[in-house]
């Protein structure tokens, strides 16, 4: 028995309406489901399985690339001439990070210490750790500036000690020694006769306290009670603020520990974080949207005001005493040693700094700091944190090792800590947080479109039925019977 047009139209109409309604419901429900899954996966929860394991033992390969500013005219510098340097590197180290001493608290925070280990990667480096480099001797030229205001007799004693231990103004040491330390009898002498002048004993090296060390006791929010606070620092070493700087704002401990941020970002979002190595909080700002292997990202960069001095950017006045804009004096958290941090090659700094040293070539691509982050989850996909260490050197009366050095902020080394999500982790991330939501997103519109087509078809059939009604089986049988003669 055939179905009438009116019944078919009614069936299509009901099915189309239900399908369209289901698709419309998905429009509102799918984003909620996706957001709930994101919240579940970014909370710091020991029962969440893989997300917690990834937070505890960072599986992303991190590398630290180190570049030295090798001094080419050390004798001329001692005569007051302009320094000439040549970048030498990279010397690349694989960085392993692991959180330990993890303790969850009743106020929805968790405390931990993150330990770091570095292993040299020869195949990614320009040379071996045995390569020789010439750089300023921090123990001599740094100590000289620190002792500048002491009585003249004390400075003569220090200069005599330098001569006794055969200390020179510039070092010729291997990369490995400069990085991880070398035995120097001067260290013991300074600790005995000038206690507290240097913050270490034994070996002296630029990164001697990095390897097998931790960044302090962080206490961060788990996000269980408020996802907008996840990863935000509650305290560092029990402190809500530090006391290195000269203003309340500069001493504040703001943001996260620098690895992850709260989810659901917008272009108006900033990335605040506290860096124990820089002794301060910093903040990155949105630059542009992008994509990494199909995953949408926001790029955040350092604002030009990050290391600006107080005259250029008044909120930074608390970090002074300041010199040229673009470099920050960190002596107050480095035992008064005349050390400055900045972007590599004085990128974004006062151009006068480039006039005092030859061999520097700043550019954004090589020396800019950036983090590419997935805005929905707050998880970095690709990053490169680049910083430079410089030493302020000058002639100091009474210390002959300083010669006639003209005052200069001397670049010594710069390094880039970089990492990116790759391999199985990237596949899992893409499937769960990009592909699956996209499929659900397309499905809702497929249902709406299909329901709409079915409704259109139902209306069309209804109109056709009014103009050209179908004949039913009964009509057909009746018509045939009427045409058949009673008698053959």
TORDO-128533 format. One line per 4 residues: number of its first residue (from 0); their letters; for each residue x, y, z of C-alpha. Coordinates in steps of 0.1 Angstrom, whole numbers, plus 5000, padded with zeros to 4 digits. Layout:
<rs>
NUM> a> X,Y,Z | ...;
</rs>
This chain:
<rs>
0> xxxx> 5000,5000,5000 | 5015,5034,4991 | 5018,5063,5015 | 4999,5095,5008;
4> xxxx> 5018,5127,5002 | 5002,5143,5032 | 5014,5116,5055 | 5049,5117,5040;
8> xxxx> 5050,5154,5044 | 5039,5152,5080 | 5065,5126,5088 | 5093,5146,5071;
12> xxxx> 5081,5177,5090 | 5082,5161,5124 | 5116,5144,5117 | 5131,5176,5103;
16> xxxx> 5118,5197,5132 | 5133,5172,5157 | 5166,5171,5139 | 5168,5208,5137;
20> xxxx> 5160,5212,5174 | 5186,5186,5183 | 5212,5205,5162 | 5202,5238,5179;
24> xxxx> 5205,5222,5213 | 5240,5210,5204 | 5250,5246,5195 | 5245,5255,5232;
28> xxxx> 5255,5221,5248 | 5287,5213,5229 | 5307,5244,5240 | 5296,5236,5276;
32> xxxx> 5308,5200,5273 | 5341,5211,5257 | 5347,5237,5284 | 5339,5212,5312;
36> xxxx> 5365,5188,5297 | 5390,5216,5296 | 5384,5225,5332 | 5387,5189,5342;
40> xxxx> 5420,5185,5323 | 5438,5217,5334 | 5430,5214,5371 | 5458,5202,5393;
44> xxxx> 5442,5170,5405 | 5462,5139,5415 | 5432,5117,5403 | 5431,5131,5368;
48> xxxx> 5455,5106,5354 | 5476,5118,5324 | 5470,5156,5329 | 5484,5154,5364;
52> xxxx> 5514,5133,5353 | 5522,5158,5326 | 5521,5186,5352 | 5543,5167,5376;
56> xxxx> 5569,5155,5351 | 5570,5179,5322 | 5572,5156,5292 | 5580,5184,5267;
60> xxxx> 5616,5185,5257 | 5632,5218,5269 | 5666,5230,5257 | 5689,5257,5270;
64> xxxx> 5710,5272,5243 | 5739,5293,5256 | 5759,5319,5237 | 5791,5336,5250;
68> xxxx> 5803,5371,5241 | 5839,5363,5236 | 5862,5393,5242 | 5885,5400,5212;
72> xxxx> 5906,5429,5226 | 5911,5424,5263 | 5944,5443,5264 | 5929,5473,5246;
76> xxxx> 5899,5474,5270 | 5923,5477,5300 | 5937,5508,5282 | 5903,5524,5280;
80> xxxx> 5893,5514,5245 | 5858,5502,5234 | 5852,5464,5239 | 5849,5442,5208;
84> xxxx> 5830,5410,5213 | 5821,5380,5191 | 5791,5358,5198 | 5802,5321,5202;
88> xxxx> 5775,5294,5204 | 5751,5278,5208 | 5762,5253,5234 | 5730,5233,5239;
92> xxxx> 5718,5215,5270 | 5687,5193,5274 | 5668,5204,5304 | 5649,5179,5325;
96> xxxx> 5623,5192,5350 | 5606,5172,5377 | 5583,5184,5406 | 5590,5169,5440;
100> xxxx> 5579,5173,5476 | 5543,5178,5463 | 5518,5186,5491 | 5481,5194,5486;
104> xxxx> 5465,5218,5511 | 5429,5223,5523 | 5426,5257,5507 | 5429,5243,5472;
108> xxxx> 5466,5250,5467 | 5495,5227,5462 | 5532,5232,5471 | 5561,5217,5453;
112> xxxx> 5598,5221,5444 | 5608,5218,5408 | 5642,5203,5402 | 5663,5209,5371;
116> xxxx> 5690,5189,5354 | 5711,5198,5324 | 5728,5174,5299 | 5751,5186,5271;
120> xxxx> 5739,5179,5236 | 5769,5179,5213 | 5750,5173,5181 | 5730,5205,5186;
124> xxxx> 5760,5226,5196 | 5786,5245,5177 | 5814,5228,5196 | 5824,5209,5227;
128> xxxx> 5824,5220,5263 | 5862,5220,5261 | 5861,5250,5238 | 5880,5279,5252;
132> xxxx> 5863,5313,5257 | 5876,5347,5269 | 5852,5367,5290 | 5856,5392,5319;
136> xxxx> 5866,5378,5352 | 5836,5384,5374 | 5856,5376,5406 | 5880,5404,5398;
140> xxxx> 5861,5431,5378 | 5828,5425,5396 | 5844,5425,5431 | 5863,5457,5422;
144> xxxx> 5831,5476,5415 | 5815,5461,5447 | 5846,5473,5467 | 5848,5507,5451;
148> xxxx> 5835,5526,5482 | 5857,5508,5507 | 5888,5524,5522 | 5917,5526,5498;
152> xxxx> 5938,5503,5520 | 5912,5476,5517 | 5912,5478,5480 | 5950,5475,5480;
156> xxxx> 5947,5443,5500 | 5921,5430,5475 | 5944,5438,5446 | 5973,5421,5463;
160> xxxx> 5952,5390,5468 | 5943,5390,5430 | 5981,5390,5423 | 5988,5363,5448;
164> xxxx> 5963,5340,5433 | 5973,5349,5397 | 5939,5363,5389 | 5936,5383,5357;
168> xxxx> 5910,5408,5345 | 5899,5384,5317 | 5894,5346,5319 | 5905,5320,5294;
172> xxxx> 5884,5290,5304 | 5865,5261,5288 | 5828,5264,5282 | 5822,5236,5308;
176> xxxx> 5842,5254,5335 | 5825,5287,5328 | 5791,5271,5330 | 5793,5246,5358;
180> xxxx> 5823,5259,5378 | 5860,5256,5384 | 5881,5255,5416 | 5895,5289,5424;
184> xxxx> 5914,5296,5457 | 5903,5332,5455 | 5867,5320,5464 | 5880,5307,5497;
188> xxxx> 5900,5338,5503 | 5870,5361,5497 | 5847,5340,5519 | 5873,5341,5547;
192> xxxx> 5882,5378,5546 | 5851,5393,5531 | 5823,5371,5544 | 5790,5374,5526;
196> xxxx> 5806,5391,5496 | 5799,5361,5473 | 5769,5338,5477 | 5787,5305,5472;
200> xxxx> 5816,5283,5483 | 5838,5259,5463 | 5835,5261,5426 | 5826,5293,5408;
204> xxxx> 5806,5291,5375 | 5779,5312,5358 | 5753,5284,5362 | 5770,5265,5391;
208> xxxx> 5738,5267,5412 | 5714,5257,5384 | 5723,5220,5378 | 5705,5196,5402;
212> xxxx> 5689,5225,5419 | 5653,5237,5425 | 5637,5271,5419 | 5623,5273,5455;
216> xxxx> 5591,5263,5472 | 5561,5273,5450 | 5526,5272,5463 | 5500,5275,5435;
220> xxxx> 5463,5273,5432 | 5449,5240,5419 | 5419,5256,5402 | 5394,5231,5419;
224> xxxx> 5374,5260,5435 | 5381,5286,5407 | 5395,5276,5373 | 5405,5312,5367;
228> xxxx> 5431,5309,5395 | 5447,5276,5384 | 5485,5277,5384 | 5485,5312,5399;
232> xxxx> 5512,5316,5426 | 5499,5319,5462 | 5534,5321,5477 | 5570,5315,5469;
236> xxxx> 5592,5302,5498 | 5563,5312,5520 | 5564,5348,5508 | 5536,5369,5492;
240> xxxx> 5562,5394,5481 | 5599,5398,5480 | 5620,5427,5495 | 5646,5432,5467;
244> xxxx> 5631,5463,5452 | 5621,5498,5463 | 5583,5497,5457 | 5553,5476,5467;
248> xxxx> 5544,5470,5431 | 5578,5458,5421 | 5581,5434,5450 | 5548,5417,5444;
252> xxxx> 5548,5380,5434 | 5523,5379,5405 | 5511,5353,5380 | 5520,5317,5376;
256> xxxx> 5553,5299,5379 | 5559,5304,5341 | 5548,5270,5327 | 5510,5271,5324;
260> xxxx> 5483,5297,5327 | 5445,5297,5334 | 5424,5287,5304 | 5399,5306,5282;
264> xxxx> 5422,5334,5271 | 5413,5364,5249 | 5435,5389,5231 | 5431,5412,5262;
268> xxxx> 5446,5385,5284 | 5482,5390,5297 | 5507,5363,5309 | 5521,5373,5343;
272> xxxx> 5547,5350,5359 | 5572,5351,5387 | 5608,5343,5379 | 5631,5334,5408;
276> xxxx> 5661,5337,5386 | 5652,5373,5377 | 5640,5380,5413 | 5608,5396,5400;
280> xxxx> 5574,5392,5384 | 5571,5398,5347 | 5542,5400,5322 | 5539,5392,5285;
284> xxxx> 5513,5408,5262 | 5493,5395,5233 | 5509,5401,5199 | 5490,5381,5173;
288> xxxx> 5469,5349,5166 | 5485,5320,5148 | 5485,5283,5143 | 5509,5254,5151;
292> xxxx> 5503,5222,5132 | 5466,5228,5131 | 5463,5240,5167 | 5452,5277,5172;
296> xxxx> 5476,5298,5192 | 5481,5332,5207 | 5516,5347,5206 | 5526,5366,5237;
300> xxxx> 5558,5387,5238 | 5577,5409,5262 | 5565,5446,5261 | 5591,5472,5254;
304> xxxx> 5586,5484,5289 | 5597,5451,5306 | 5633,5463,5313 | 5627,5501,5307;
308> xxxx> 5641,5524,5334 | 5620,5546,5356 | 5623,5577,5335 | 5609,5559,5305;
312> xxxx> 5583,5538,5324 | 5575,5552,5359 | 5562,5519,5373 | 5597,5505,5369;
316> xxxx> 5612,5532,5392 | 5611,5506,5420 | 5637,5485,5402 | 5662,5514,5403;
320> xxxx> 5690,5525,5407 | 5688,5524,5369 | 5712,5530,5340 | 5702,5532,5304;
324> xxxx> 5667,5520,5295 | 5664,5483,5285 | 5686,5468,5311 | 5677,5460,5347;
328> xxxx> 5700,5462,5377 | 5697,5429,5397 | 5725,5436,5421 | 5700,5439,5450;
332> xxxx> 5692,5402,5447 | 5726,5391,5436 | 5746,5401,5467 | 5753,5436,5452;
336> xxxx> 5773,5422,5423 | 5770,5447,5394 | 5750,5423,5372 | 5723,5434,5347;
340> xxxx> 5697,5414,5328 | 5682,5424,5294 | 5671,5410,5261 | 5701,5395,5241;
344> xxxx> 5723,5420,5223 | 5705,5448,5241 | 5674,5443,5219 | 5648,5469,5227;
348> xxxx> 5673,5488,5248 | 5686,5524,5246 | 5707,5526,5214 | 5735,5542,5234;
352> xxxx> 5744,5507,5248 | 5752,5495,5213 | 5776,5524,5209 | 5797,5513,5238;
356> xxxx> 5804,5477,5226 | 5812,5465,5191 | 5799,5432,5178 | 5762,5434,5188;
360> xxxx> 5735,5429,5163 | 5700,5429,5179 | 5669,5417,5160 | 5635,5405,5170;
364> xxxx> 5636,5371,5153 | 5668,5359,5171 | 5666,5379,5203 | 5629,5385,5210;
368> xxxx> 5611,5366,5238 | 5578,5348,5230 | 5553,5322,5241 | 5528,5306,5217;
372> xxxx> 5499,5294,5238 | 5467,5275,5232 | 5441,5300,5244 | 5414,5275,5253;
376> xxxx> 5436,5256,5277 | 5464,5280,5287 | 5490,5254,5277 | 5521,5267,5259;
380> xxxx> 5527,5250,5225 | 5560,5267,5217 | 5582,5291,5236 | 5616,5307,5237;
384> xxxx> 5626,5327,5268 | 5658,5347,5260 | 5678,5367,5285 | 5712,5382,5287;
388> xxxx> 5736,5387,5316 | 5759,5417,5316 | 5786,5429,5340 | 5792,5466,5348;
392> xxxx> 5830,5472,5347 | 5851,5503,5352 | 5884,5515,5365 | 5885,5514,5403;
396> xxxx> 5913,5533,5421 | 5935,5510,5442 | 5928,5479,5422 | 5953,5478,5394;
400> xxxx> 5936,5449,5377 | 5909,5473,5364 | 5935,5493,5345 | 5919,5523,5327;
404> xxxx> 5887,5505,5318 | 5860,5530,5307 | 5827,5524,5324 | 5807,5500,5303;
408> xxxx> 5779,5474,5307 | 5797,5444,5293 | 5776,5416,5277 | 5789,5382,5290;
412> xxxx> 5764,5356,5280 | 5729,5351,5268 | 5707,5320,5268 | 5674,5308,5254;
416> xxxx> 5652,5283,5272 | 5630,5268,5245 | 5605,5239,5242 | 5576,5228,5221;
420> xxxx> 5550,5201,5222 | 5556,5173,5197 | 5551,5136,5191 | 5524,5115,5208;
424> xxxx> 5517,5144,5233 | 5509,5167,5204 | 5487,5140,5188 | 5468,5135,5220;
428> xxxx> 5464,5172,5225 | 5452,5177,5189 | 5427,5148,5190 | 5411,5157,5224;
432> xxxx> 5412,5194,5223 | 5410,5203,5186 | 5398,5175,5164 | 5370,5162,5187;
436> xxxx> 5355,5196,5195 | 5357,5205,5157 | 5338,5173,5148 | 5312,5180,5174;
440> xxxx> 5310,5216,5162 | 5304,5205,5126 | 5279,5179,5136 | 5256,5204,5152;
444> xxxx> 5254,5224,5120 | 5250,5192,5100 | 5219,5183,5121 | 5205,5218,5117;
448> xxxx> 5210,5218,5079 | 5196,5183,5076 | 5166,5192,5097 | 5161,5223,5076;
452> xxxx> 5162,5203,5043 | 5137,5178,5057 | 5113,5207,5067 | 5117,5222,5032;
456> xxxx> 5109,5189,5016 | 5079,5185,5039 | 5065,5219,5029 | 5072,5211,4992;
460> xxxx> 5053,5178,4994 | 5024,5195,5012 | 5021,5221,4984 | 5023,5195,4957;
464> xxxx> 4996,5174,4975 | 4972,5203,4974 | 4977,5210,4937 | 4980,5173,4925;
468> xxxx> 4967,5149,4951 | 4978,5113,4948 | 4952,5086,4942 | 4949,5060,4969;
472> xxxx> 4946,5022,4962 | 4909,5024,4969 | 4905,5051,4943 | 4924,5031,4918;
476> xxxx> 4903,4999,4924 | 4870,5019,4922 | 4880,5035,4890 | 4889,5001,4874;
480> xxxx> 4856,4985,4886 | 4836,5014,4871 | 4852,5008,4837 | 4846,4970,4837;
484> xxxx> 4813,4958,4820 | 4788,4938,4840 | 4784,4913,4811 | 4810,4902,4787;
</rs>
